[in-house]
């Protein structure tokens, strides 16, 4: 059976990883042990596409590009702190996306084989959320464990460009859809508007410098090591 996702999913740049655990155990028998994740994989995990999952995918992708400039990231070499509670707002969903992509897992994760390949406790929720750059947002730190290099990401969903008219119309239609009161053409209009915003984020990266801020920070703080 072929997945019938929107066509623009094919335009979203995939994220490639080295996966030494899968290579060691034979799931990736090649010499390199390469895995490729797409936004469609995120949608399969979450069961939906939305600005939150799109933002999480982009946050992870951009952070990894800065952590591994000109290199392929290695699953299991990355730890992540999310500055919020797991059940606070959308932090839990974003954590699931990060875990899917990087392998970093909470306390329920893989304990490793001997002294290698541990994924457990590489993803942590750490409240309270610190202040971000002037607007309500979400903050994450990605650490490359073998280099003590840290990239900080501020995701500010309120600054994602979408006209007030479209936002208002989307909200009106969502209410109708959820209460099974929408006509077929209204359901289609809602889906179109919803996917338009997701596409603007993932493909056009419209206004991304305002709503996704990436910076390398000092990674030498002993108190923050995993």
C-alpha positions as CSV (number, residue, x, y, z in Angstrom):
1,X,0.0,0.0,0.0
2,X,1.4,3.4,-1.0
3,X,1.1,6.3,1.4
4,X,-1.0,9.1,-0.1
5,X,0.5,12.1,1.6
6,X,0.3,15.7,0.1
7,X,2.7,16.1,-2.8
8,X,4.7,18.8,-1.1
9,X,6.0,16.2,1.5
10,X,8.4,15.1,-1.2
11,X,9.9,18.6,-1.3
12,X,10.9,18.6,2.3
13,X,14.6,17.9,2.8
14,X,15.2,14.5,4.5
15,X,17.6,14.1,7.4
16,X,20.4,11.5,7.1
17,X,22.0,9.8,10.0
18,X,24.7,7.2,10.8
19,X,23.2,4.5,13.0
20,X,25.9,2.4,14.5
21,X,23.5,0.4,16.7
22,X,21.5,-0.8,13.7
23,X,24.7,-1.5,11.8
24,X,26.2,-3.5,14.7
25,X,23.1,-5.7,15.0
26,X,22.7,-6.3,11.3
27,X,19.7,-4.2,10.4
28,X,21.9,-2.0,8.3
29,X,24.4,-4.4,6.8
30,X,26.3,-1.8,4.7
31,X,29.6,-0.3,5.6
32,X,28.2,3.1,6.4
33,X,25.1,2.3,8.4
34,X,23.0,5.2,6.9
35,X,19.4,5.9,7.8
36,X,17.2,8.6,6.2
37,X,14.2,10.2,8.0
38,X,11.6,12.3,6.3
39,X,8.8,14.5,7.5
40,X,6.5,11.8,6.3
41,X,8.1,9.5,9.0
42,X,7.2,12.1,11.6
43,X,3.6,12.2,10.4
44,X,3.4,8.4,10.6
45,X,4.6,8.6,14.2
46,X,2.4,11.5,15.3
47,X,-0.7,10.6,13.2
48,X,-1.0,14.1,11.8
49,X,0.9,17.0,10.2
50,X,0.7,20.4,11.9
51,X,2.8,23.5,12.7
52,X,4.1,21.8,15.9
53,X,5.4,18.7,14.2
54,X,6.8,20.8,11.3
55,X,8.5,23.1,13.7
56,X,10.0,20.2,15.6
57,X,11.3,18.6,12.4
58,X,12.9,21.9,11.3
59,X,14.3,22.6,14.7
60,X,16.0,19.2,14.8
61,X,17.2,19.5,11.2
62,X,18.7,23.0,11.7
63,X,20.3,22.2,15.0
64,X,22.0,19.1,13.6
65,X,23.3,21.0,10.7
66,X,25.0,23.3,13.2
67,X,26.2,20.5,15.4
68,X,27.6,18.5,12.5
69,X,28.7,21.1,9.9
70,X,29.5,19.2,6.7
71,X,29.0,15.9,8.4
72,X,26.3,13.3,8.8
73,X,24.9,13.2,12.4
74,X,25.2,10.1,14.4
75,X,22.1,8.7,16.2
76,X,22.9,8.1,19.9
77,X,25.6,10.8,20.0
78,X,23.0,13.5,20.7
79,X,21.4,14.5,23.9
80,X,18.5,17.0,24.1
81,X,17.0,19.1,26.9
82,X,13.5,20.5,26.4
83,X,12.8,23.4,28.7
84,X,9.3,22.5,29.8
85,X,7.2,19.6,31.3
86,X,6.5,16.5,29.2
87,X,2.8,17.2,29.7
88,X,3.0,21.0,29.2
89,X,1.5,22.2,26.0
90,X,3.2,20.7,22.9
91,X,6.5,19.7,24.6
92,X,5.6,16.1,24.7
93,X,4.8,15.9,21.0
94,X,8.0,17.7,20.2
95,X,10.0,15.4,22.4
96,X,8.5,12.4,20.5
97,X,9.7,13.9,17.2
98,X,13.2,14.5,18.5
99,X,13.4,11.0,19.9
100,X,12.2,9.5,16.6
101,X,14.8,11.4,14.6
102,X,17.9,11.4,16.9
103,X,17.4,8.2,19.0
104,X,17.6,10.3,22.2
105,X,15.1,8.8,24.6
106,X,13.7,9.5,28.1
107,X,14.0,7.2,31.0
108,X,12.0,4.5,29.1
109,X,14.6,4.3,26.4
110,X,17.2,1.6,25.4
111,X,19.7,1.0,28.1
112,X,22.5,0.0,25.6
113,X,24.7,-3.0,25.0
114,X,27.4,-3.1,27.6
115,X,29.0,0.3,27.7
116,X,27.8,1.3,24.2
117,X,24.7,2.5,22.4
118,X,22.8,3.9,25.4
119,X,19.8,6.0,24.4
120,X,18.1,6.1,27.8
121,X,18.1,9.6,29.5
122,X,19.5,11.3,26.5
123,X,16.2,13.3,26.2
124,X,15.1,15.3,29.3
125,X,12.4,17.7,30.1
126,X,13.8,20.4,32.4
127,X,11.3,23.0,33.8
128,X,10.8,25.8,34.2
129,X,11.2,27.1,30.7
130,X,13.6,30.1,30.6
131,X,12.6,33.3,28.9
132,X,13.0,33.4,25.1
133,X,13.6,36.3,22.8
134,X,10.7,38.6,23.6
135,X,7.8,36.3,22.8
136,X,6.3,33.2,24.2
137,X,8.2,30.3,22.8
138,X,9.8,26.9,23.3
139,X,13.5,26.3,24.0
140,X,15.6,23.2,23.3
141,X,19.3,22.5,23.7
142,X,21.0,19.9,21.4
143,X,24.3,18.5,22.7
144,X,26.8,16.6,20.6
145,X,28.2,14.3,23.2
146,X,31.5,13.5,21.6
147,X,32.4,17.1,21.1
148,X,30.8,18.9,24.1
149,X,29.2,21.2,21.6
150,X,25.7,22.6,22.3
151,X,23.2,24.3,20.0
152,X,20.3,26.2,21.4
153,X,17.0,26.4,19.5
154,X,14.2,28.9,20.3
155,X,10.9,28.0,18.5
156,X,8.4,30.9,18.5
157,X,5.2,29.6,16.9
158,X,3.3,32.9,17.4
159,X,5.7,34.5,14.9
160,X,5.0,32.0,12.1
161,X,3.5,34.2,9.3
162,X,-0.1,33.4,8.5
163,X,-2.6,36.2,7.7
164,X,-5.2,37.0,10.4
165,X,-7.9,36.3,7.9
166,X,-6.6,32.8,7.1
167,X,-6.0,32.1,10.8
168,X,-9.5,33.2,11.8
169,X,-11.1,31.2,9.0
170,X,-9.0,28.1,9.9
171,X,-10.3,28.4,13.5
172,X,-13.9,28.7,12.4
173,X,-13.7,25.7,10.1
174,X,-11.9,23.6,12.7
175,X,-14.7,24.1,15.2
176,X,-17.2,23.0,12.5
177,X,-15.1,20.0,11.6
178,X,-14.7,18.8,15.2
179,X,-18.4,19.1,15.8
180,X,-19.2,17.3,12.6
181,X,-21.1,20.4,11.4
182,X,-18.9,21.1,8.3
183,X,-20.1,20.7,4.8
184,X,-17.8,18.7,2.5
185,X,-16.5,21.8,0.8
186,X,-15.8,23.3,4.2
187,X,-13.8,20.3,5.3
188,X,-11.8,20.5,2.1
189,X,-11.2,24.3,2.7
190,X,-10.0,23.5,6.2
191,X,-7.6,20.9,5.1
192,X,-6.2,23.2,2.4
193,X,-5.6,26.1,4.9
194,X,-4.1,23.7,7.5
195,X,-1.7,22.2,5.0
196,X,-0.9,25.6,3.5
197,X,0.7,26.7,6.8
198,X,2.6,23.5,7.2
199,X,3.9,23.8,3.6
200,X,4.9,27.4,4.1
201,X,7.0,26.3,7.1
202,X,8.6,23.2,5.7
203,X,9.1,24.0,2.0
204,X,9.1,27.8,1.8
205,X,10.6,28.3,5.3
206,X,8.6,31.5,5.2
207,X,9.9,34.0,7.8
208,X,11.9,31.3,9.5
209,X,14.6,33.6,10.8
210,X,11.9,35.2,13.1
211,X,10.3,32.0,14.5
212,X,13.3,29.6,14.6
213,X,16.4,30.9,16.2
214,X,19.6,28.8,16.3
215,X,22.8,29.6,18.1
216,X,25.8,27.7,19.4
217,X,26.3,28.2,23.1
218,X,29.0,27.3,25.6
219,X,29.1,23.5,26.0
220,X,31.6,23.3,28.8
221,X,29.2,23.7,31.7
222,X,29.8,20.6,33.8
223,X,26.4,21.0,35.6
224,X,24.6,20.4,32.4
225,X,26.4,17.3,31.2
226,X,24.3,14.1,30.8
